[in-house]
Amino acid sequence: MFTKIIFTIIVVIAAWQGFKLFARLQDQREKRAKMDRKSSDQPSVGVEDMVQCSKCDAYVARGTKSCGKDGCPFSG
């Protein structure tokens, strides 16, 4: 009789600790997912190729419409 009570107590404690571990892991996953969402919302900073303007020798990003000077070959 006494061994059944001890066994039952051990099983209850083991189940309780298992649920606590599961809850802790779930919280860590949620925090990691929240951090990933925050970092993905921010725009990524990329690298752009620069091209030298033949009129003013200024470097402008490729795809830019104009360097701002008169007679710029990049003005579209």
Biotite code that builds the C-alpha atoms (Angstrom):
import biotite.structure as struc

atoms = struc.array([
    struc.Atom([0.000, 0.000, 0.000], chain_id="A", res_id=1, res_name="MET", atom_name="CA", element="C"),
    struc.Atom([2.763, 2.448, 0.958], chain_id="A", res_id=2, res_name="PHE", atom_name="CA", element="C"),
    struc.Atom([4.671, 1.778, -2.303], chain_id="A", res_id=3, res_name="THR", atom_name="CA", element="C"),
    struc.Atom([1.573, 2.618, -4.371], chain_id="A", res_id=4, res_name="LYS", atom_name="CA", element="C"),
    struc.Atom([1.309, 6.016, -2.684], chain_id="A", res_id=5, res_name="ILE", atom_name="CA", element="C"),
    struc.Atom([5.025, 6.745, -3.217], chain_id="A", res_id=6, res_name="ILE", atom_name="CA", element="C"),
    struc.Atom([4.767, 5.628, -6.855], chain_id="A", res_id=7, res_name="PHE", atom_name="CA", element="C"),
    struc.Atom([1.720, 7.865, -7.408], chain_id="A", res_id=8, res_name="THR", atom_name="CA", element="C"),
    struc.Atom([3.507, 10.861, -5.871], chain_id="A", res_id=9, res_name="ILE", atom_name="CA", element="C"),
    struc.Atom([6.573, 10.266, -8.080], chain_id="A", res_id=10, res_name="ILE", atom_name="CA", element="C"),
    struc.Atom([4.404, 10.035, -11.219], chain_id="A", res_id=11, res_name="VAL", atom_name="CA", element="C"),
    struc.Atom([2.560, 13.257, -10.338], chain_id="A", res_id=12, res_name="VAL", atom_name="CA", element="C"),
    struc.Atom([5.827, 15.122, -9.696], chain_id="A", res_id=13, res_name="ILE", atom_name="CA", element="C"),
    struc.Atom([7.350, 13.827, -12.951], chain_id="A", res_id=14, res_name="ALA", atom_name="CA", element="C"),
    struc.Atom([4.260, 14.906, -14.925], chain_id="A", res_id=15, res_name="ALA", atom_name="CA", element="C"),
    struc.Atom([4.299, 18.338, -13.281], chain_id="A", res_id=16, res_name="TRP", atom_name="CA", element="C"),
    struc.Atom([7.990, 18.849, -14.126], chain_id="A", res_id=17, res_name="GLN", atom_name="CA", element="C"),
    struc.Atom([7.312, 17.691, -17.707], chain_id="A", res_id=18, res_name="GLY", atom_name="CA", element="C"),
    struc.Atom([4.548, 20.270, -18.129], chain_id="A", res_id=19, res_name="PHE", atom_name="CA", element="C"),
    struc.Atom([6.801, 22.997, -16.735], chain_id="A", res_id=20, res_name="LYS", atom_name="CA", element="C"),
    struc.Atom([9.538, 22.023, -19.209], chain_id="A", res_id=21, res_name="LEU", atom_name="CA", element="C"),
    struc.Atom([7.057, 21.994, -22.089], chain_id="A", res_id=22, res_name="PHE", atom_name="CA", element="C"),
    struc.Atom([5.742, 25.464, -21.137], chain_id="A", res_id=23, res_name="ALA", atom_name="CA", element="C"),
    struc.Atom([9.288, 26.851, -20.909], chain_id="A", res_id=24, res_name="ARG", atom_name="CA", element="C"),
    struc.Atom([10.177, 25.505, -24.359], chain_id="A", res_id=25, res_name="LEU", atom_name="CA", element="C"),
    struc.Atom([6.950, 26.955, -25.790], chain_id="A", res_id=26, res_name="GLN", atom_name="CA", element="C"),
    struc.Atom([7.796, 30.404, -24.348], chain_id="A", res_id=27, res_name="ASP", atom_name="CA", element="C"),
    struc.Atom([11.284, 30.279, -25.865], chain_id="A", res_id=28, res_name="GLN", atom_name="CA", element="C"),
    struc.Atom([9.846, 29.400, -29.288], chain_id="A", res_id=29, res_name="ARG", atom_name="CA", element="C"),
    struc.Atom([7.382, 32.301, -29.090], chain_id="A", res_id=30, res_name="GLU", atom_name="CA", element="C"),
    struc.Atom([10.125, 34.751, -28.107], chain_id="A", res_id=31, res_name="LYS", atom_name="CA", element="C"),
    struc.Atom([12.339, 33.541, -30.967], chain_id="A", res_id=32, res_name="ARG", atom_name="CA", element="C"),
    struc.Atom([9.456, 33.856, -33.448], chain_id="A", res_id=33, res_name="ALA", atom_name="CA", element="C"),
    struc.Atom([8.686, 37.364, -32.202], chain_id="A", res_id=34, res_name="LYS", atom_name="CA", element="C"),
    struc.Atom([12.334, 38.403, -32.638], chain_id="A", res_id=35, res_name="MET", atom_name="CA", element="C"),
    struc.Atom([12.389, 36.914, -36.146], chain_id="A", res_id=36, res_name="ASP", atom_name="CA", element="C"),
    struc.Atom([9.269, 38.866, -37.098], chain_id="A", res_id=37, res_name="ARG", atom_name="CA", element="C"),
    struc.Atom([10.788, 42.106, -35.807], chain_id="A", res_id=38, res_name="LYS", atom_name="CA", element="C"),
    struc.Atom([13.999, 41.620, -37.784], chain_id="A", res_id=39, res_name="SER", atom_name="CA", element="C"),
    struc.Atom([12.126, 40.699, -40.982], chain_id="A", res_id=40, res_name="SER", atom_name="CA", element="C"),
    struc.Atom([9.938, 43.849, -40.757], chain_id="A", res_id=41, res_name="ASP", atom_name="CA", element="C"),
    struc.Atom([12.966, 46.099, -41.054], chain_id="A", res_id=42, res_name="GLN", atom_name="CA", element="C"),
    struc.Atom([14.065, 46.876, -44.599], chain_id="A", res_id=43, res_name="PRO", atom_name="CA", element="C"),
    struc.Atom([17.229, 45.130, -45.622], chain_id="A", res_id=44, res_name="SER", atom_name="CA", element="C"),
    struc.Atom([20.165, 47.303, -46.542], chain_id="A", res_id=45, res_name="VAL", atom_name="CA", element="C"),
    struc.Atom([21.618, 46.117, -49.813], chain_id="A", res_id=46, res_name="GLY", atom_name="CA", element="C"),
    struc.Atom([24.593, 46.982, -51.943], chain_id="A", res_id=47, res_name="VAL", atom_name="CA", element="C"),
    struc.Atom([24.106, 48.944, -55.136], chain_id="A", res_id=48, res_name="GLU", atom_name="CA", element="C"),
    struc.Atom([26.507, 49.258, -58.046], chain_id="A", res_id=49, res_name="ASP", atom_name="CA", element="C"),
    struc.Atom([27.818, 52.761, -58.628], chain_id="A", res_id=50, res_name="MET", atom_name="CA", element="C"),
    struc.Atom([28.371, 54.205, -62.102], chain_id="A", res_id=51, res_name="VAL", atom_name="CA", element="C"),
    struc.Atom([30.484, 57.247, -62.901], chain_id="A", res_id=52, res_name="GLN", atom_name="CA", element="C"),
    struc.Atom([28.738, 60.090, -64.734], chain_id="A", res_id=53, res_name="CYS", atom_name="CA", element="C"),
    struc.Atom([30.676, 60.989, -67.887], chain_id="A", res_id=54, res_name="SER", atom_name="CA", element="C"),
    struc.Atom([29.709, 64.691, -67.612], chain_id="A", res_id=55, res_name="LYS", atom_name="CA", element="C"),
    struc.Atom([30.505, 65.523, -64.013], chain_id="A", res_id=56, res_name="CYS", atom_name="CA", element="C"),
    struc.Atom([32.530, 62.471, -62.836], chain_id="A", res_id=57, res_name="ASP", atom_name="CA", element="C"),
    struc.Atom([30.145, 62.010, -59.919], chain_id="A", res_id=58, res_name="ALA", atom_name="CA", element="C"),
    struc.Atom([29.232, 58.449, -58.944], chain_id="A", res_id=59, res_name="TYR", atom_name="CA", element="C"),
    struc.Atom([25.532, 57.614, -58.944], chain_id="A", res_id=60, res_name="VAL", atom_name="CA", element="C"),
    struc.Atom([23.720, 54.399, -58.120], chain_id="A", res_id=61, res_name="ALA", atom_name="CA", element="C"),
    struc.Atom([22.929, 52.256, -61.145], chain_id="A", res_id=62, res_name="ARG", atom_name="CA", element="C"),
    struc.Atom([19.279, 52.794, -62.064], chain_id="A", res_id=63, res_name="GLY", atom_name="CA", element="C"),
    struc.Atom([19.254, 56.376, -60.770], chain_id="A", res_id=64, res_name="THR", atom_name="CA", element="C"),
    struc.Atom([17.523, 58.693, -63.180], chain_id="A", res_id=65, res_name="LYS", atom_name="CA", element="C"),
    struc.Atom([19.879, 61.628, -62.813], chain_id="A", res_id=66, res_name="SER", atom_name="CA", element="C"),
    struc.Atom([22.867, 62.882, -60.892], chain_id="A", res_id=67, res_name="CYS", atom_name="CA", element="C"),
    struc.Atom([21.198, 66.311, -60.722], chain_id="A", res_id=68, res_name="GLY", atom_name="CA", element="C"),
    struc.Atom([23.483, 68.116, -63.193], chain_id="A", res_id=69, res_name="LYS", atom_name="CA", element="C"),
    struc.Atom([22.444, 69.555, -66.569], chain_id="A", res_id=70, res_name="ASP", atom_name="CA", element="C"),
    struc.Atom([23.215, 67.223, -69.478], chain_id="A", res_id=71, res_name="GLY", atom_name="CA", element="C"),
    struc.Atom([23.434, 64.150, -67.327], chain_id="A", res_id=72, res_name="CYS", atom_name="CA", element="C"),
    struc.Atom([23.381, 60.976, -69.455], chain_id="A", res_id=73, res_name="PRO", atom_name="CA", element="C"),
    struc.Atom([21.411, 59.182, -66.732], chain_id="A", res_id=74, res_name="PHE", atom_name="CA", element="C"),
    struc.Atom([18.439, 61.540, -66.978], chain_id="A", res_id=75, res_name="SER", atom_name="CA", element="C"),
    struc.Atom([15.551, 59.594, -68.369], chain_id="A", res_id=76, res_name="GLY", atom_name="CA", element="C"),
])
